[in-house]
Each structure stands twice: as C-alpha cells, then as structure tokens.
C-alpha cells in the first residue's frame, strides 16, 4: 500500500478539485472561499498548475508583469480578483514551498489537484456539476471521469454546483461524506475596455455570448436567466483568443465570461465598443466554511493576528 505524499511544510493545504472533465466551477468557488476566510482573518495563498500558460514545472509567483498567456487564465484571474499570493507550476510541492517560505500565511488552497500524486490535502473538496453529475459513471475513455465514483467517499466534502437543492446529482449515491449545495449567479456586467460597471441590457435584448470554458452551456443559460436572448459562441476551454476570433463581433453586443475577459481585454480598442464580461459570484454555506476552520484549526487565527 502506497504511503501518502510527505507534507512539504507546516501550513495546512485545502484542495479544491473534481473527478470529471469539463468545468465544475472551481475558480468561483476558490474566489468565494478566499473571500469568506479573509473575513475571518485567515491569510490564504493559492497554488495552481497554470494550465495553458508557459511556466512549466515552476514555481512562479504571479505578478503584475505576467499575463494570462504566461501563467494561465485561471491563475491570473484568481490573482486579479482575490489579491492574495498565487503560485503556478506543475511541481506542486515546489509551489507550496515558495508560498510557505515567502509569505506569512495561514492556509494554502490548491486550485485543482485531487489527482496529483505529489500532494495530499489536509482537507479536500470535490466539486460536481449539479446538472451533469457523474455522467455514465465510467472513467476515461469510456466516460467523463478521471477517477472512479468511489473517490467521493474519501474527500471531506462534496460541493454540488448549480444543481437542485437537496437533490443528489446523477451518479451520486448517498453516503457519509457531507454534501453542500452552491448556486452560482451573475452578479454584474463590466465593459471589457476599461472594466467599468455597466447596466444589463434591457430584457429580451439580443446579444452574442462568448465562452471558452469547460461548461459553456451553463454560462449561456445564466445569461438567458437575465432575460436576454442569447446567440451562443463556444470556444475550447483555455482558448487563446486572437483578433480574428473577435473580428466578427466588432459592431455587435458581446458578453463573455470573466475568465475569457482577462485574455480578450487587450483586443478591446474603444469604450464605445459593446463588448462586456459578466462577473459570477456565489455564497458558500456557512457550515462548509466553519468545517474548514474547525478541521484545519484556524478558528483562533483572527485573534492571533490582532
């Protein structure tokens, strides 16, 4: 029997991941978790593989000199929105060490990494898309899973994202692992050119919707829930946008995801251009956040910080 990977440092590690292909909402969950913990006085740092970037093994601390193309779109967005240290690189142990040595932190959060054999979280959250569930329950290449469904029994919490409250998604059977339900929602609209907040288009307005994410259909549905008539345009997850990709929309109203916006911002050339991005937010159940504080012994950190 293989022993668990050695701990790289004394800081607790919380892994936020999934076992299925396609987007399950890890980035907004990590954003919300950092925000909730910061309100409790908990100082967090984030590690990420940096998929789609140019870092390789790393580790590389994300700075203002970086771009989504250099460090990856998701780490760049997390750095931009959370304002906490973010380190990228496929060598997760090295990323943890860089954060632990270089910053005064209470907790490290791994964006993805449940399948990484070099790290073991002190706490693990497994995210499941509430609409798609576990698909046919089969592992690649016969199905959408990276690991068998039994993995759900070995994590600390199952987070059902965008599902029906108190209804287990397809393929998920009741067990002893706590299940929490999260409902993401679009919280605002910003102009791509200068990030200025703008009003939503009038109900029934027709817009082009662009998404280069793991589950673009959820984004399109969210826009429809805003009362918009959506013409969807989907790109591959982590797509590197170029001018020719957006040229067909030059004189049209276009709404994209925040993840795509960090890559497309440089292509916007006027504040009169009708290119926008929708911000997504979510509230984590208070009991889920409290479980993190309890298990990782972070309850008293607020007082420790004075």
N, C-alpha and C positions, 0 to 999 in steps of 0.2 A: 504493500500500500504506500502510495507516494505521500510524503510529508508535505504540509503546506509551505509555500514560499516563505523565506525568512523576512521579518519585518525590517524595512530599511531605516526606520527611525522611531522615535517615541511618540510621534504625532499620530492620532487616530486617523484612519482612512475610511471614507464612505464612498462606495462605488455605486454609481447610478448607471444602469445598463439595461439590456434587453436580450432576448434569445431569438428574436425573429428579424428577418430582413425588412427593410423599409422603415420609415420614420415612426417613432412612437412618442416623440415629444421630449426627448432627453434635455435639449437645450433650454426650453422654457421651464422645465422642472428644476434644473440646476440654477437657473436665474432666480427662481422663486425661493429655492432653498437657501441660497446665499443671502437673499434679502431678509427672509424670516430669521435666520440665525444672526445676521448683523444687528437686527432689532433686539436680540438677546445679548448683544455684546460679544458674540463669537466671531473671531477673526478667521476667515477662510482663505484658502488658496485652491486653485483648480489645476489639475493635470489633464491633458488631452493628447491623443495620438497625433492630432494635426493632419487628419486625412485630407488629401488634396493639396496640401502645402508642400514646401520644398525643404523642410527641416531634416527629415530622415530620422535617425536614431536620437538626435538631440543630445542633451536637453537644451531648449531655447526659451528664454523668458520673453514673452510678448511685450513689445514696447511701441511707442508712438511711431517709430521708424518702420514698423512692419506693415504688411498689407495682408488682405485675405488670401492672396495668391502665395505669399511667402510662408505663412503659418497655418493656413487653412481657414475656411469661412466660419466654422462654428467656434473655434478658439478665439478668433478675432472678435466675433460678436459677443462672446462671453466676457472678454477683456473690456470691450467697449461699454457694455451695459452694466456689469457688476462692479467695475472699478476695483477688483481685487487682483492679486498676482495670478497670472496664468502661465503655465509652462507647457510647451508642446514637445513631442518626441515619442518615437515608438519604444524607446527604453524607459519604461515607466518607473523603474527603480531609480534611475538617474534623475528623472523629473521630480520624484518625491524628495530626493536628497537635495536638489537645488533649491526647492521651496523651503525645506526644513532648515537648511543652513543659512539661506539668505534673507529669511523673513520671520518676523515674530508672529506665529500663527497658532491657532488652537486646533484646527481641523483642515485636512486635505480632502477635497472632493474629486473623484475621478469621473470625468465625463466619458462614459462607456468603460469597458474593461472587464466585464464579467467573464469573458473568455480568455483573458490574458493570464497565462500560467505563471508569470513572474510576480504577480501581486495577489494579495488576498485581503479583501476589505474587512475591517473590524465590524462594519455594517454594510449590508448590500440591499439596494432597492432594485427590483426588477419591474420594468415598465412594460405594459401590454396595451396595445391599441384596443379600445373598447368595442370598435366596430368589426375589426378583422379577427380579433382573438389570436389563436394559435394556428389558424388555417386548418389544414388537414392533419396537423399534429405530427407530421413527418419531418425528419431532418433533411438538409440538403443532400443530394439534388432532387429528392422526391417531394420535398416540401419546403416551407419557408424558414424552418428552424435551424439555428446554429447549434443548439443543444437539445436533448430530449426534454419533454414536458416535466419530467421528474425534477428538473433543476428548480422548479418553483418551490419545492419542499425544503430547499437548502438556503434560501435567502431570508432576510429579516422582514421584508415587506414586499407585497405585490401592489403596484400602483396602476390602477386601471384608468387610462387616459381617454377622455371623450366617449365614455360608454354610458349606459343607463345605470343610475344609482342603485346600488344593492343587487345588481344583476351580473353574475359572472359571465365573462366573455366566452365565446366559442372555444371549446377545448380545455377550459379551466375547470377543474373539479374542486369541490370544497375540501379544504384541508386545515392544517393548524397554522399556516402562515397568515399573518394579518393582511387583510385586503383593504386598500383605501381607494376612493374614487375621486378623480380630479376632472374638472370641466374647464378646459382652456376657452378663452374668448378673446375676440379682437377688442383691444382697449382704446385704439385711436388710430388716426391716419396722419402721416407726415409727408411733406414734399421731399422728393428724393434729392433735389438740387441742393437744398440748404437745411434739411431736417426740420423745417418749420412745421408746427402742428397746423393742420387744416381741418375743415369740416368735412364730414362724409358727404358724398354726392346725394342728391335727392333720391328718395325711394323710386325704384323702377328704372333708375339710370342704367344705361348700358355701358359696361366697362370691359376692357380686356384684363384678364387676370393671369399673371405670370408666376410660376412656381418651379424652382429647381430643387426640390426637397424629396425626402423619402416617400412621403404620402401626400402628393399634391391635391388629391381629391378632398381631403379634409379642409385645406385652405379655401378651395373653391366653394365648398359648402358653407364655410363660415362667412364668406362674402355674401352668399345668397341669403343667409340669415340676417344680414344687414339690410335686406330689401333690395339688393342690386341685381340686375340682370347680367349674368356673367358669361363671357366668352373665354373659356379656359385655354391657356397655352402652357403645356408642361414640358420641362426640360429634365434631363437626368439629374439625379442628386449630385450636389457639389459641382455643377456645370460652371466652367469658366466663361463668363459672358464676354462677348466682344461686340464692337459697334454694329456689326452686321446682324447680330441677333436681335438688337432693339430697333434697327432701322425701320422695320415695317410699322412700328408704333409711334413714329416721330410726332405725328399730329393727332394722336389718339389719347384718350384717357386710359391710363395703365396703372394697375395696382399690383404690387409684388409683395413677397414676404420680406421680413426684416433680414433674414439670412441672405437672401438674394440681393438686398439693397446694399449691403456692405461691399459687394463686388460690382454693382452696377452704378454706384454713386458717381464714379469718375466719368461715366458716359453721359451724365445729365449735363446739359450746357446752358440751361436758362430757367429762371424761376417762373417763367410763363409756360413752361412745358408741363403737361398734365401727367407727370409720372410721380407716383406716390408709393409708399410702402405702409403696410398695416402692422401695427405693434400688437403682439399677442401677450396676454398675461394669464396668470392662474393663481388661485389661492390654494395652498396646501392645507390639508386638515390639521388643526392644531394638535390633535393626538399623534399624528405622524411626526411632527416636529418635536414634540415632547419626548417621543420614543427615542429620537436621536440624542437629545440632551441626556436622557436617563442612561441609555446603554453606553454611550461614549464618555460619561461622567463629565459633561460640560455644564451641568446645572449652575455651578458656582462661579463660572468664568466671568460673568458680568461684574460680580463683586470684586473678583481678583483684579480686574482692570481698573478699579477705582471709579 
